[in-house]
């Protein structure tokens, strides 16, 4: 099998927020908080003239702009999580879809693509989408 080789970059940013899981039978049904970590992985087939696939700074800027509105909030009151449960899974999917929209057409044409978003609730528990 001839699998195409790619370069990958990852960044991780954090935000603190509270949430509760509606309909959950257990402790997570009660309001509680996490220091969420959002790990974003992108990939590209090539490097630019100075040897970068993607500047970490640019990827961090996109992620930070997205997660800022959730920092120190009750996620259950922030759209779209006022309608859907703010689980690690739904957060990962939301962040992936929003970041994917944020990647420019030029970047997509150069082979840059979002690979995966992982949301960590703590050092031992995470969910990914991608």
Helices and strands as residue ranges (DSSP letters): E 7-19, G 27-29, E 32-44, H 56-67, G 68-70, E 73-74, G 75-77, H 88-102, H 105-109, E 113-122, E 125-129
